Structures are given as C-alpha cells and as structure tokens.
Amino acid sequence: MEVKIGVQNAAREIVLESSQSADDVETAVAAALDGSSKLLKLTDEHGRKVLVPAERLAYVEIGEQTARKVGFGAI
C-alpha cells in the first residue's frame, strides 16, 4: 500500500510502498501522535525502515495498493 508522510519544514513528502496493512500503519501513527512512541517507524516493501520524529509529522495519507499496469496498451 502507498503511504505518504508530510514532514514539517520539509519541501517534499515521503512516499513509500509498504507491505504493512492499513491497520498496522494507523496503529503506528496513533502511537507516535499520542506520545507512547517518539518515532513513527514504518517498513517499505524492500525491508528498508523509515523513521520520522513524531513531533515533526504534518500528515500521513494511507492509500490502497494499486495494480501496476504493464505494456503499451496501459494508457
């Protein structure tokens, strides 16, 4: 699934494809915002970890994974 993270005082957002479920991402965001965790910790589909300080979060957008189109007829 695609996750977009807005960070305060940063010109670009962080976009990653995560293998985590929407509920897992939402739980991690809630834990970061309520103060029980100082970092938002997510893992992308390649196993890389993304860590964002909770006090710098501007927004988190959780989207559904879309099927990738392949070939010339996928316009």
CHARMM internal coordinates of N, CA and C (Angstrom, degrees):
IC EDIT
DIST 1 N 1 CA 1.4305
DIST 1 CA 1 C 1.5121
ANGL 1 N 1 CA 1 C 109.43
DIST 1 C 2 N 1.3016
ANGL 1 CA 1 C 2 N 116.21
DIHE 1 N 1 CA 1 C 2 N 151.04
DIST 2 N 2 CA 1.4598
ANGL 1 C 2 N 2 CA 121.03
DIHE 1 CA 1 C 2 N 2 CA -179.06
DIST 2 CA 2 C 1.5260
ANGL 2 N 2 CA 2 C 109.77
DIHE 1 C 2 N 2 CA 2 C -89.11
DIST 2 C 3 N 1.3337
ANGL 2 CA 2 C 3 N 116.11
DIHE 2 N 2 CA 2 C 3 N 133.35
DIST 3 N 3 CA 1.4596
ANGL 2 C 3 N 3 CA 122.76
DIHE 2 CA 2 C 3 N 3 CA 178.14
DIST 3 CA 3 C 1.5205
ANGL 3 N 3 CA 3 C 107.31
DIHE 2 C 3 N 3 CA 3 C -126.00
DIST 3 C 4 N 1.3392
ANGL 3 CA 3 C 4 N 115.75
DIHE 3 N 3 CA 3 C 4 N 127.94
DIST 4 N 4 CA 1.4645
ANGL 3 C 4 N 4 CA 121.48
DIHE 3 CA 3 C 4 N 4 CA 175.73
DIST 4 CA 4 C 1.5178
ANGL 4 N 4 CA 4 C 107.92
DIHE 3 C 4 N 4 CA 4 C -113.52
DIST 4 C 5 N 1.3369
ANGL 4 CA 4 C 5 N 115.61
DIHE 4 N 4 CA 4 C 5 N 130.62
DIST 5 N 5 CA 1.4562
ANGL 4 C 5 N 5 CA 121.76
DIHE 4 CA 4 C 5 N 5 CA -177.76
DIST 5 CA 5 C 1.5215
ANGL 5 N 5 CA 5 C 108.63
DIHE 4 C 5 N 5 CA 5 C -121.59
DIST 5 C 6 N 1.3191
ANGL 5 CA 5 C 6 N 116.18
DIHE 5 N 5 CA 5 C 6 N 120.41
DIST 6 N 6 CA 1.4574
ANGL 5 C 6 N 6 CA 121.32
DIHE 5 CA 5 C 6 N 6 CA 174.11
DIST 6 CA 6 C 1.5136
ANGL 6 N 6 CA 6 C 109.31
DIHE 5 C 6 N 6 CA 6 C -90.83
DIST 6 C 7 N 1.3237
ANGL 6 CA 6 C 7 N 116.64
DIHE 6 N 6 CA 6 C 7 N 133.55
DIST 7 N 7 CA 1.4567
ANGL 6 C 7 N 7 CA 122.57
DIHE 6 CA 6 C 7 N 7 CA -178.53
DIST 7 CA 7 C 1.5247
ANGL 7 N 7 CA 7 C 107.90
DIHE 6 C 7 N 7 CA 7 C -117.97
DIST 7 C 8 N 1.3308
ANGL 7 CA 7 C 8 N 116.05
DIHE 7 N 7 CA 7 C 8 N 132.65
DIST 8 N 8 CA 1.4616
ANGL 7 C 8 N 8 CA 120.68
DIHE 7 CA 7 C 8 N 8 CA 179.36
DIST 8 CA 8 C 1.5258
ANGL 8 N 8 CA 8 C 110.54
DIHE 7 C 8 N 8 CA 8 C -61.05
DIST 8 C 9 N 1.3170
ANGL 8 CA 8 C 9 N 116.08
DIHE 8 N 8 CA 8 C 9 N 142.09
DIST 9 N 9 CA 1.4675
ANGL 8 C 9 N 9 CA 124.17
DIHE 8 CA 8 C 9 N 9 CA 178.28
DIST 9 CA 9 C 1.5231
ANGL 9 N 9 CA 9 C 113.18
DIHE 8 C 9 N 9 CA 9 C 61.29
DIST 9 C 10 N 1.3182
ANGL 9 CA 9 C 10 N 117.20
DIHE 9 N 9 CA 9 C 10 N 26.01
DIST 10 N 10 CA 1.4690
ANGL 9 C 10 N 10 CA 121.96
DIHE 9 CA 9 C 10 N 10 CA 175.54
DIST 10 CA 10 C 1.5234
ANGL 10 N 10 CA 10 C 107.52
DIHE 9 C 10 N 10 CA 10 C -123.79
DIST 10 C 11 N 1.3025
ANGL 10 CA 10 C 11 N 116.47
DIHE 10 N 10 CA 10 C 11 N 135.80
DIST 11 N 11 CA 1.4624
ANGL 10 C 11 N 11 CA 120.89
DIHE 10 CA 10 C 11 N 11 CA -175.57
DIST 11 CA 11 C 1.5328
ANGL 11 N 11 CA 11 C 112.48
DIHE 10 C 11 N 11 CA 11 C -72.57
DIST 11 C 12 N 1.3174
ANGL 11 CA 11 C 12 N 117.35
DIHE 11 N 11 CA 11 C 12 N -28.12
DIST 12 N 12 CA 1.4697
ANGL 11 C 12 N 12 CA 120.70
DIHE 11 CA 11 C 12 N 12 CA -176.26
DIST 12 CA 12 C 1.5148
ANGL 12 N 12 CA 12 C 110.70
DIHE 11 C 12 N 12 CA 12 C -118.68
DIST 12 C 13 N 1.3190
ANGL 12 CA 12 C 13 N 114.90
DIHE 12 N 12 CA 12 C 13 N 152.59
DIST 13 N 13 CA 1.4568
ANGL 12 C 13 N 13 CA 119.58
DIHE 12 CA 12 C 13 N 13 CA 175.41
DIST 13 CA 13 C 1.5240
ANGL 13 N 13 CA 13 C 109.91
DIHE 12 C 13 N 13 CA 13 C -90.30
DIST 13 C 14 N 1.3165
ANGL 13 CA 13 C 14 N 116.05
DIHE 13 N 13 CA 13 C 14 N 159.97
DIST 14 N 14 CA 1.4576
ANGL 13 C 14 N 14 CA 121.79
DIHE 13 CA 13 C 14 N 14 CA 176.85
DIST 14 CA 14 C 1.5262
ANGL 14 N 14 CA 14 C 107.21
DIHE 13 C 14 N 14 CA 14 C -93.52
DIST 14 C 15 N 1.3205
ANGL 14 CA 14 C 15 N 117.36
DIHE 14 N 14 CA 14 C 15 N 126.15
DIST 15 N 15 CA 1.4640
ANGL 14 C 15 N 15 CA 122.33
DIHE 14 CA 14 C 15 N 15 CA 179.03
DIST 15 CA 15 C 1.5137
ANGL 15 N 15 CA 15 C 107.96
DIHE 14 C 15 N 15 CA 15 C -120.75
DIST 15 C 16 N 1.3331
ANGL 15 CA 15 C 16 N 116.37
DIHE 15 N 15 CA 15 C 16 N 128.09
DIST 16 N 16 CA 1.4586
ANGL 15 C 16 N 16 CA 119.64
DIHE 15 CA 15 C 16 N 16 CA 178.54
DIST 16 CA 16 C 1.5156
ANGL 16 N 16 CA 16 C 110.46
DIHE 15 C 16 N 16 CA 16 C -143.54
DIST 16 C 17 N 1.3146
ANGL 16 CA 16 C 17 N 115.00
DIHE 16 N 16 CA 16 C 17 N 151.14
DIST 17 N 17 CA 1.4623
ANGL 16 C 17 N 17 CA 122.45
DIHE 16 CA 16 C 17 N 17 CA 172.93
DIST 17 CA 17 C 1.5184
ANGL 17 N 17 CA 17 C 106.19
DIHE 16 C 17 N 17 CA 17 C -96.05
DIST 17 C 18 N 1.3137
ANGL 17 CA 17 C 18 N 117.28
DIHE 17 N 17 CA 17 C 18 N 118.53
DIST 18 N 18 CA 1.4493
ANGL 17 C 18 N 18 CA 121.46
DIHE 17 CA 17 C 18 N 18 CA -176.39
DIST 18 CA 18 C 1.5195
ANGL 18 N 18 CA 18 C 110.68
DIHE 17 C 18 N 18 CA 18 C -111.84
DIST 18 C 19 N 1.3184
ANGL 18 CA 18 C 19 N 115.51
DIHE 18 N 18 CA 18 C 19 N 145.62
DIST 19 N 19 CA 1.4583
ANGL 18 C 19 N 19 CA 120.24
DIHE 18 CA 18 C 19 N 19 CA 175.30
DIST 19 CA 19 C 1.5260
ANGL 19 N 19 CA 19 C 111.09
DIHE 18 C 19 N 19 CA 19 C -89.61
DIST 19 C 20 N 1.3341
ANGL 19 CA 19 C 20 N 117.05
DIHE 19 N 19 CA 19 C 20 N -3.07
DIST 20 N 20 CA 1.4544
ANGL 19 C 20 N 20 CA 121.50
DIHE 19 CA 19 C 20 N 20 CA 177.57
DIST 20 CA 20 C 1.5280
ANGL 20 N 20 CA 20 C 109.55
DIHE 19 C 20 N 20 CA 20 C -73.64
DIST 20 C 21 N 1.3241
ANGL 20 CA 20 C 21 N 116.37
DIHE 20 N 20 CA 20 C 21 N 154.80
DIST 21 N 21 CA 1.4613
ANGL 20 C 21 N 21 CA 120.27
DIHE 20 CA 20 C 21 N 21 CA 178.29
DIST 21 CA 21 C 1.5264
ANGL 21 N 21 CA 21 C 109.61
DIHE 20 C 21 N 21 CA 21 C -77.68
DIST 21 C 22 N 1.3216
ANGL 21 CA 21 C 22 N 116.12
DIHE 21 N 21 CA 21 C 22 N 165.13
DIST 22 N 22 CA 1.4643
ANGL 21 C 22 N 22 CA 121.58
DIHE 21 CA 21 C 22 N 22 CA 179.30
DIST 22 CA 22 C 1.5269
ANGL 22 N 22 CA 22 C 110.23
DIHE 21 C 22 N 22 CA 22 C -62.12
DIST 22 C 23 N 1.3268
ANGL 22 CA 22 C 23 N 117.08
DIHE 22 N 22 CA 22 C 23 N -37.06
DIST 23 N 23 CA 1.4678
ANGL 22 C 23 N 23 CA 120.54
DIHE 22 CA 22 C 23 N 23 CA 179.01
DIST 23 CA 23 C 1.5208
ANGL 23 N 23 CA 23 C 111.53
DIHE 22 C 23 N 23 CA 23 C -66.47
DIST 23 C 24 N 1.3294
ANGL 23 CA 23 C 24 N 117.31
DIHE 23 N 23 CA 23 C 24 N -38.82
DIST 24 N 24 CA 1.4658
ANGL 23 C 24 N 24 CA 120.82
DIHE 23 CA 23 C 24 N 24 CA 178.37
DIST 24 CA 24 C 1.5294
ANGL 24 N 24 CA 24 C 111.12
DIHE 23 C 24 N 24 CA 24 C -65.06
DIST 24 C 25 N 1.3285
ANGL 24 CA 24 C 25 N 116.82
DIHE 24 N 24 CA 24 C 25 N -42.36
DIST 25 N 25 CA 1.4649
ANGL 24 C 25 N 25 CA 120.84
DIHE 24 CA 24 C 25 N 25 CA 178.65
DIST 25 CA 25 C 1.5205
ANGL 25 N 25 CA 25 C 110.11
DIHE 24 C 25 N 25 CA 25 C -65.34
DIST 25 C 26 N 1.3241
ANGL 25 CA 25 C 26 N 116.63
DIHE 25 N 25 CA 25 C 26 N -43.52
DIST 26 N 26 CA 1.4638
ANGL 25 C 26 N 26 CA 120.63
DIHE 25 CA 25 C 26 N 26 CA 179.67
DIST 26 CA 26 C 1.5276
ANGL 26 N 26 CA 26 C 111.21
DIHE 25 C 26 N 26 CA 26 C -63.33
DIST 26 C 27 N 1.3158
ANGL 26 CA 26 C 27 N 118.02
DIHE 26 N 26 CA 26 C 27 N -39.33
DIST 27 N 27 CA 1.4597
ANGL 26 C 27 N 27 CA 121.96
DIHE 26 CA 26 C 27 N 27 CA 177.71
DIST 27 CA 27 C 1.5267
ANGL 27 N 27 CA 27 C 110.77
DIHE 26 C 27 N 27 CA 27 C -64.54
DIST 27 C 28 N 1.3330
ANGL 27 CA 27 C 28 N 117.75
DIHE 27 N 27 CA 27 C 28 N -41.51
DIST 28 N 28 CA 1.4637
ANGL 27 C 28 N 28 CA 121.54
DIHE 27 CA 27 C 28 N 28 CA 178.98
DIST 28 CA 28 C 1.5297
ANGL 28 N 28 CA 28 C 110.95
DIHE 27 C 28 N 28 CA 28 C -65.13
DIST 28 C 29 N 1.3315
ANGL 28 CA 28 C 29 N 116.69
DIHE 28 N 28 CA 28 C 29 N -40.04
DIST 29 N 29 CA 1.4746
ANGL 28 C 29 N 29 CA 120.47
DIHE 28 CA 28 C 29 N 29 CA 178.82
DIST 29 CA 29 C 1.5226
ANGL 29 N 29 CA 29 C 109.77
DIHE 28 C 29 N 29 CA 29 C -66.76
DIST 29 C 30 N 1.3296
ANGL 29 CA 29 C 30 N 117.74
DIHE 29 N 29 CA 29 C 30 N -43.99
DIST 30 N 30 CA 1.4620
ANGL 29 C 30 N 30 CA 121.19
DIHE 29 CA 29 C 30 N 30 CA 179.45
DIST 30 CA 30 C 1.5214
ANGL 30 N 30 CA 30 C 111.54
DIHE 29 C 30 N 30 CA 30 C -62.06
DIST 30 C 31 N 1.3314
ANGL 30 CA 30 C 31 N 117.14
DIHE 30 N 30 CA 30 C 31 N -40.18
DIST 31 N 31 CA 1.4694
ANGL 30 C 31 N 31 CA 120.58
DIHE 30 CA 30 C 31 N 31 CA 178.21
DIST 31 CA 31 C 1.5241
ANGL 31 N 31 CA 31 C 111.34
DIHE 30 C 31 N 31 CA 31 C -64.97
DIST 31 C 32 N 1.3320
ANGL 31 CA 31 C 32 N 116.97
DIHE 31 N 31 CA 31 C 32 N -36.93
DIST 32 N 32 CA 1.4651
ANGL 31 C 32 N 32 CA 120.54
DIHE 31 CA 31 C 32 N 32 CA 178.88
DIST 32 CA 32 C 1.5286
ANGL 32 N 32 CA 32 C 110.80
DIHE 31 C 32 N 32 CA 32 C -69.75
DIST 32 C 33 N 1.3213
ANGL 32 CA 32 C 33 N 117.07
DIHE 32 N 32 CA 32 C 33 N -37.50
DIST 33 N 33 CA 1.4639
ANGL 32 C 33 N 33 CA 119.77
DIHE 32 CA 32 C 33 N 33 CA -176.52
DIST 33 CA 33 C 1.5188
ANGL 33 N 33 CA 33 C 113.63
DIHE 32 C 33 N 33 CA 33 C -79.90
DIST 33 C 34 N 1.3322
ANGL 33 CA 33 C 34 N 118.04
DIHE 33 N 33 CA 33 C 34 N -28.49
DIST 34 N 34 CA 1.4682
ANGL 33 C 34 N 34 CA 118.70
DIHE 33 CA 33 C 34 N 34 CA -179.23
DIST 34 CA 34 C 1.5238
ANGL 34 N 34 CA 34 C 112.75
DIHE 33 C 34 N 34 CA 34 C -85.21
DIST 34 C 35 N 1.3190
ANGL 34 CA 34 C 35 N 116.83
DIHE 34 N 34 CA 34 C 35 N -3.30
DIST 35 N 35 CA 1.4608
ANGL 34 C 35 N 35 CA 120.45
DIHE 34 CA 34 C 35 N 35 CA 174.34
DIST 35 CA 35 C 1.5116
ANGL 35 N 35 CA 35 C 115.21
DIHE 34 C 35 N 35 CA 35 C 96.25
DIST 35 C 36 N 1.3360
ANGL 35 CA 35 C 36 N 118.13
DIHE 35 N 35 CA 35 C 36 N -4.25
DIST 36 N 36 CA 1.4670
ANGL 35 C 36 N 36 CA 118.75
DIHE 35 CA 35 C 36 N 36 CA 179.81
DIST 36 CA 36 C 1.5305
ANGL 36 N 36 CA 36 C 111.79
DIHE 35 C 36 N 36 CA 36 C -74.89
DIST 36 C 37 N 1.3183
ANGL 36 CA 36 C 37 N 116.97
DIHE 36 N 36 CA 36 C 37 N -17.57
DIST 37 N 37 CA 1.4608
ANGL 36 C 37 N 37 CA 121.79
DIHE 36 CA 36 C 37 N 37 CA 175.43
DIST 37 CA 37 C 1.5205
ANGL 37 N 37 CA 37 C 107.93
DIHE 36 C 37 N 37 CA 37 C -135.62
DIST 37 C 38 N 1.3247
ANGL 37 CA 37 C 38 N 117.93
DIHE 37 N 37 CA 37 C 38 N 135.77
DIST 38 N 38 CA 1.4669
ANGL 37 C 38 N 38 CA 120.65
DIHE 37 CA 37 C 38 N 38 CA -178.92
DIST 38 CA 38 C 1.5178
ANGL 38 N 38 CA 38 C 112.66
DIHE 37 C 38 N 38 CA 38 C -86.29
DIST 38 C 39 N 1.3407
ANGL 38 CA 38 C 39 N 116.76
DIHE 38 N 38 CA 38 C 39 N -9.82
DIST 39 N 39 CA 1.4554
ANGL 38 C 39 N 39 CA 121.92
DIHE 38 CA 38 C 39 N 39 CA -179.73
DIST 39 CA 39 C 1.5162
ANGL 39 N 39 CA 39 C 110.45
DIHE 38 C 39 N 39 CA 39 C -127.27
DIST 39 C 40 N 1.3285
ANGL 39 CA 39 C 40 N 115.47
DIHE 39 N 39 CA 39 C 40 N 143.66
DIST 40 N 40 CA 1.4575
ANGL 39 C 40 N 40 CA 120.91
DIHE 39 CA 39 C 40 N 40 CA 167.29
DIST 40 CA 40 C 1.5119
ANGL 40 N 40 CA 40 C 105.86
DIHE 39 C 40 N 40 CA 40 C -88.64
DIST 40 C 41 N 1.3338
ANGL 40 CA 40 C 41 N 117.60
DIHE 40 N 40 CA 40 C 41 N 119.12
DIST 41 N 41 CA 1.4572
ANGL 40 C 41 N 41 CA 122.61
DIHE 40 CA 40 C 41 N 41 CA -176.54
DIST 41 CA 41 C 1.5173
ANGL 41 N 41 CA 41 C 108.87
DIHE 40 C 41 N 41 CA 41 C -115.49
DIST 41 C 42 N 1.3347
ANGL 41 CA 41 C 42 N 116.79
DIHE 41 N 41 CA 41 C 42 N 118.12
DIST 42 N 42 CA 1.4577
ANGL 41 C 42 N 42 CA 122.38
DIHE 41 CA 41 C 42 N 42 CA 176.72
DIST 42 CA 42 C 1.5249
ANGL 42 N 42 CA 42 C 108.90
DIHE 41 C 42 N 42 CA 42 C -130.07
DIST 42 C 43 N 1.3186
ANGL 42 CA 42 C 43 N 115.95
DIHE 42 N 42 CA 42 C 43 N 155.91
DIST 43 N 43 CA 1.4610
ANGL 42 C 43 N 43 CA 122.20
DIHE 42 CA 42 C 43 N 43 CA 178.69
DIST 43 CA 43 C 1.5131
ANGL 43 N 43 CA 43 C 108.57
DIHE 42 C 43 N 43 CA 43 C -121.21
DIST 43 C 44 N 1.3454
ANGL 43 CA 43 C 44 N 117.04
DIHE 43 N 43 CA 43 C 44 N 131.19
DIST 44 N 44 CA 1.4644
ANGL 43 C 44 N 44 CA 119.42
DIHE 43 CA 43 C 44 N 44 CA 179.52
DIST 44 CA 44 C 1.5234
ANGL 44 N 44 CA 44 C 109.87
DIHE 43 C 44 N 44 CA 44 C -84.16
DIST 44 C 45 N 1.3300
ANGL 44 CA 44 C 45 N 115.86
DIHE 44 N 44 CA 44 C 45 N 178.05
DIST 45 N 45 CA 1.4595
ANGL 44 C 45 N 45 CA 120.23
DIHE 44 CA 44 C 45 N 45 CA -174.60
DIST 45 CA 45 C 1.5266
ANGL 45 N 45 CA 45 C 113.53
DIHE 44 C 45 N 45 CA 45 C -69.16
DIST 45 C 46 N 1.3319
ANGL 45 CA 45 C 46 N 118.33
DIHE 45 N 45 CA 45 C 46 N -12.01
DIST 46 N 46 CA 1.4641
ANGL 45 C 46 N 46 CA 122.50
DIHE 45 CA 45 C 46 N 46 CA 177.80
DIST 46 CA 46 C 1.5255
ANGL 46 N 46 CA 46 C 111.93
DIHE 45 C 46 N 46 CA 46 C -97.82
DIST 46 C 47 N 1.3330
ANGL 46 CA 46 C 47 N 117.06
DIHE 46 N 46 CA 46 C 47 N 3.18
DIST 47 N 47 CA 1.4550
ANGL 46 C 47 N 47 CA 121.40
DIHE 46 CA 46 C 47 N 47 CA 178.62
DIST 47 CA 47 C 1.5181
ANGL 47 N 47 CA 47 C 114.50
DIHE 46 C 47 N 47 CA 47 C 89.58
DIST 47 C 48 N 1.3267
ANGL 47 CA 47 C 48 N 117.89
DIHE 47 N 47 CA 47 C 48 N 1.57
DIST 48 N 48 CA 1.4609
ANGL 47 C 48 N 48 CA 120.58
DIHE 47 CA 47 C 48 N 48 CA 178.22
DIST 48 CA 48 C 1.5284
ANGL 48 N 48 CA 48 C 109.40
DIHE 47 C 48 N 48 CA 48 C -78.62
DIST 48 C 49 N 1.3295
ANGL 48 CA 48 C 49 N 116.06
DIHE 48 N 48 CA 48 C 49 N 143.46
DIST 49 N 49 CA 1.4606
ANGL 48 C 49 N 49 CA 121.05
DIHE 48 CA 48 C 49 N 49 CA -179.75
DIST 49 CA 49 C 1.5143
ANGL 49 N 49 CA 49 C 110.37
DIHE 48 C 49 N 49 CA 49 C -98.17
DIST 49 C 50 N 1.3333
ANGL 49 CA 49 C 50 N 115.03
DIHE 49 N 49 CA 49 C 50 N 139.85
DIST 50 N 50 CA 1.4580
ANGL 49 C 50 N 50 CA 122.27
DIHE 49 CA 49 C 50 N 50 CA 176.39
DIST 50 CA 50 C 1.5226
ANGL 50 N 50 CA 50 C 106.45
DIHE 49 C 50 N 50 CA 50 C -116.79
DIST 50 C 51 N 1.3311
ANGL 50 CA 50 C 51 N 116.32
DIHE 50 N 50 CA 50 C 51 N 123.09
DIST 51 N 51 CA 1.4558
ANGL 50 C 51 N 51 CA 122.42
DIHE 50 CA 50 C 51 N 51 CA -179.97
DIST 51 CA 51 C 1.5230
ANGL 51 N 51 CA 51 C 109.31
DIHE 50 C 51 N 51 CA 51 C -119.32
DIST 51 C 52 N 1.3294
ANGL 51 CA 51 C 52 N 115.96
DIHE 51 N 51 CA 51 C 52 N 126.83
DIST 52 N 52 CA 1.4623
ANGL 51 C 52 N 52 CA 121.08
DIHE 51 CA 51 C 52 N 52 CA 179.79
DIST 52 CA 52 C 1.5245
ANGL 52 N 52 CA 52 C 107.52
DIHE 51 C 52 N 52 CA 52 C -128.40
DIST 52 C 53 N 1.3359
ANGL 52 CA 52 C 53 N 118.60
DIHE 52 N 52 CA 52 C 53 N 129.83
DIST 53 N 53 CA 1.4644
ANGL 52 C 53 N 53 CA 120.08
DIHE 52 CA 52 C 53 N 53 CA 177.08
DIST 53 CA 53 C 1.5294
ANGL 53 N 53 CA 53 C 110.35
DIHE 52 C 53 N 53 CA 53 C -60.73
DIST 53 C 54 N 1.3205
ANGL 53 CA 53 C 54 N 116.81
DIHE 53 N 53 CA 53 C 54 N 133.86
DIST 54 N 54 CA 1.4619
ANGL 53 C 54 N 54 CA 121.86
DIHE 53 CA 53 C 54 N 54 CA -175.22
DIST 54 CA 54 C 1.5279
ANGL 54 N 54 CA 54 C 112.10
DIHE 53 C 54 N 54 CA 54 C -61.43
DIST 54 C 55 N 1.3213
ANGL 54 CA 54 C 55 N 117.59
DIHE 54 N 54 CA 54 C 55 N -35.16
DIST 55 N 55 CA 1.4714
ANGL 54 C 55 N 55 CA 119.63
DIHE 54 CA 54 C 55 N 55 CA -177.92
DIST 55 CA 55 C 1.5296
ANGL 55 N 55 CA 55 C 112.51
DIHE 54 C 55 N 55 CA 55 C -72.83
DIST 55 C 56 N 1.3355
ANGL 55 CA 55 C 56 N 118.43
DIHE 55 N 55 CA 55 C 56 N -11.10
DIST 56 N 56 CA 1.4648
ANGL 55 C 56 N 56 CA 122.32
DIHE 55 CA 55 C 56 N 56 CA 179.64
DIST 56 CA 56 C 1.5301
ANGL 56 N 56 CA 56 C 113.25
DIHE 55 C 56 N 56 CA 56 C -100.62
DIST 56 C 57 N 1.3375
ANGL 56 CA 56 C 57 N 118.13
DIHE 56 N 56 CA 56 C 57 N -0.70
DIST 57 N 57 CA 1.4670
ANGL 56 C 57 N 57 CA 120.58
DIHE 56 CA 56 C 57 N 57 CA -179.68
DIST 57 CA 57 C 1.5195
ANGL 57 N 57 CA 57 C 110.80
DIHE 56 C 57 N 57 CA 57 C -69.03
DIST 57 C 58 N 1.3174
ANGL 57 CA 57 C 58 N 116.71
DIHE 57 N 57 CA 57 C 58 N 129.47
DIST 58 N 58 CA 1.4577
ANGL 57 C 58 N 58 CA 121.73
DIHE 57 CA 57 C 58 N 58 CA 173.95
DIST 58 CA 58 C 1.5268
ANGL 58 N 58 CA 58 C 109.47
DIHE 57 C 58 N 58 CA 58 C -99.76
DIST 58 C 59 N 1.3359
ANGL 58 CA 58 C 59 N 117.30
DIHE 58 N 58 CA 58 C 59 N -46.31
DIST 59 N 59 CA 1.4647
ANGL 58 C 59 N 59 CA 122.33
DIHE 58 CA 58 C 59 N 59 CA 177.12
DIST 59 CA 59 C 1.5149
ANGL 59 N 59 CA 59 C 109.54
DIHE 58 C 59 N 59 CA 59 C -161.27
DIST 59 C 60 N 1.3285
ANGL 59 CA 59 C 60 N 115.59
DIHE 59 N 59 CA 59 C 60 N 160.05
DIST 60 N 60 CA 1.4553
ANGL 59 C 60 N 60 CA 122.67
DIHE 59 CA 59 C 60 N 60 CA 173.79
DIST 60 CA 60 C 1.5183
ANGL 60 N 60 CA 60 C 107.12
DIHE 59 C 60 N 60 CA 60 C -134.53
DIST 60 C 61 N 1.3188
ANGL 60 CA 60 C 61 N 116.21
DIHE 60 N 60 CA 60 C 61 N 123.08
DIST 61 N 61 CA 1.4594
ANGL 60 C 61 N 61 CA 121.99
DIHE 60 CA 60 C 61 N 61 CA 179.21
DIST 61 CA 61 C 1.5239
ANGL 61 N 61 CA 61 C 108.09
DIHE 60 C 61 N 61 CA 61 C -109.98
DIST 61 C 62 N 1.3258
ANGL 61 CA 61 C 62 N 115.37
DIHE 61 N 61 CA 61 C 62 N 122.36
DIST 62 N 62 CA 1.4632
ANGL 61 C 62 N 62 CA 121.38
DIHE 61 CA 61 C 62 N 62 CA -178.89
DIST 62 CA 62 C 1.5218
ANGL 62 N 62 CA 62 C 107.54
DIHE 61 C 62 N 62 CA 62 C -107.57
DIST 62 C 63 N 1.3330
ANGL 62 CA 62 C 63 N 116.80
DIHE 62 N 62 CA 62 C 63 N 119.33
DIST 63 N 63 CA 1.4583
ANGL 62 C 63 N 63 CA 121.24
DIHE 62 CA 62 C 63 N 63 CA -178.74
DIST 63 CA 63 C 1.5081
ANGL 63 N 63 CA 63 C 111.17
DIHE 62 C 63 N 63 CA 63 C -116.34
DIST 63 C 64 N 1.3040
ANGL 63 CA 63 C 64 N 115.19
DIHE 63 N 63 CA 63 C 64 N 170.18
DIST 64 N 64 CA 1.4538
ANGL 63 C 64 N 64 CA 120.86
DIHE 63 CA 63 C 64 N 64 CA 177.35
DIST 64 CA 64 C 1.5236
ANGL 64 N 64 CA 64 C 109.69
DIHE 63 C 64 N 64 CA 64 C -86.09
DIST 64 C 65 N 1.3043
ANGL 64 CA 64 C 65 N 116.00
DIHE 64 N 64 CA 64 C 65 N 150.49
DIST 65 N 65 CA 1.4559
ANGL 64 C 65 N 65 CA 120.67
DIHE 64 CA 64 C 65 N 65 CA 177.80
DIST 65 CA 65 C 1.5208
ANGL 65 N 65 CA 65 C 108.60
DIHE 64 C 65 N 65 CA 65 C -74.09
DIST 65 C 66 N 1.3203
ANGL 65 CA 65 C 66 N 116.18
DIHE 65 N 65 CA 65 C 66 N 131.91
DIST 66 N 66 CA 1.4493
ANGL 65 C 66 N 66 CA 120.90
DIHE 65 CA 65 C 66 N 66 CA 179.44
DIST 66 CA 66 C 1.5227
ANGL 66 N 66 CA 66 C 109.83
DIHE 65 C 66 N 66 CA 66 C -105.25
DIST 66 C 67 N 1.3056
ANGL 66 CA 66 C 67 N 115.23
DIHE 66 N 66 CA 66 C 67 N 146.89
DIST 67 N 67 CA 1.4649
ANGL 66 C 67 N 67 CA 119.54
DIHE 66 CA 66 C 67 N 67 CA 178.00
DIST 67 CA 67 C 1.5110
ANGL 67 N 67 CA 67 C 108.98
DIHE 66 C 67 N 67 CA 67 C -71.88
DIST 67 C 68 N 1.3122
ANGL 67 CA 67 C 68 N 116.75
DIHE 67 N 67 CA 67 C 68 N 136.22
DIST 68 N 68 CA 1.4585
ANGL 67 C 68 N 68 CA 120.74
DIHE 67 CA 67 C 68 N 68 CA -179.23
DIST 68 CA 68 C 1.5223
ANGL 68 N 68 CA 68 C 109.69
DIHE 67 C 68 N 68 CA 68 C -81.53
DIST 68 C 69 N 1.3151
ANGL 68 CA 68 C 69 N 114.97
DIHE 68 N 68 CA 68 C 69 N 135.29
DIST 69 N 69 CA 1.4667
ANGL 68 C 69 N 69 CA 120.39
DIHE 68 CA 68 C 69 N 69 CA 178.31
DIST 69 CA 69 C 1.5160
ANGL 69 N 69 CA 69 C 109.10
DIHE 68 C 69 N 69 CA 69 C -90.58
DIST 69 C 70 N 1.3259
ANGL 69 CA 69 C 70 N 115.14
DIHE 69 N 69 CA 69 C 70 N 139.53
DIST 70 N 70 CA 1.4646
ANGL 69 C 70 N 70 CA 120.80
DIHE 69 CA 69 C 70 N 70 CA -176.89
DIST 70 CA 70 C 1.5139
ANGL 70 N 70 CA 70 C 108.52
DIHE 69 C 70 N 70 CA 70 C -128.66
DIST 70 C 71 N 1.3091
ANGL 70 CA 70 C 71 N 115.61
DIHE 70 N 70 CA 70 C 71 N 139.39
DIST 71 N 71 CA 1.4741
ANGL 70 C 71 N 71 CA 119.83
DIHE 70 CA 70 C 71 N 71 CA 174.52
DIST 71 CA 71 C 1.5126
ANGL 71 N 71 CA 71 C 112.20
DIHE 70 C 71 N 71 CA 71 C 107.31
DIST 71 C 72 N 1.3222
ANGL 71 CA 71 C 72 N 114.06
DIHE 71 N 71 CA 71 C 72 N 176.65
DIST 72 N 72 CA 1.4569
ANGL 71 C 72 N 72 CA 120.02
DIHE 71 CA 71 C 72 N 72 CA -176.96
DIST 72 CA 72 C 1.5288
ANGL 72 N 72 CA 72 C 112.26
DIHE 71 C 72 N 72 CA 72 C -80.13
DIST 72 C 73 N 1.3024
ANGL 72 CA 72 C 73 N 118.13
DIHE 72 N 72 CA 72 C 73 N -23.97
DIST 73 N 73 CA 1.4667
ANGL 72 C 73 N 73 CA 121.06
DIHE 72 CA 72 C 73 N 73 CA -178.17
DIST 73 CA 73 C 1.5062
ANGL 73 N 73 CA 73 C 114.27
DIHE 72 C 73 N 73 CA 73 C -84.89
DIST 73 C 74 N 1.3183
ANGL 73 CA 73 C 74 N 117.99
DIHE 73 N 73 CA 73 C 74 N 8.65
DIST 74 N 74 CA 1.4671
ANGL 73 C 74 N 74 CA 121.58
DIHE 73 CA 73 C 74 N 74 CA -175.74
DIST 74 CA 74 C 1.5312
ANGL 74 N 74 CA 74 C 110.68
DIHE 73 C 74 N 74 CA 74 C -96.96
DIST 74 C 75 N 1.2952
ANGL 74 CA 74 C 75 N 117.38
DIHE 74 N 74 CA 74 C 75 N 50.13
DIST 75 N 75 CA 1.4706
ANGL 74 C 75 N 75 CA 120.10
DIHE 74 CA 74 C 75 N 75 CA -178.94
DIST 75 CA 75 C 1.4984
ANGL 75 N 75 CA 75 C 109.40
DIHE 74 C 75 N 75 CA 75 C -101.08
END
COOR INIT
IC SEED 1 N 1 CA 1 C
IC BUILD
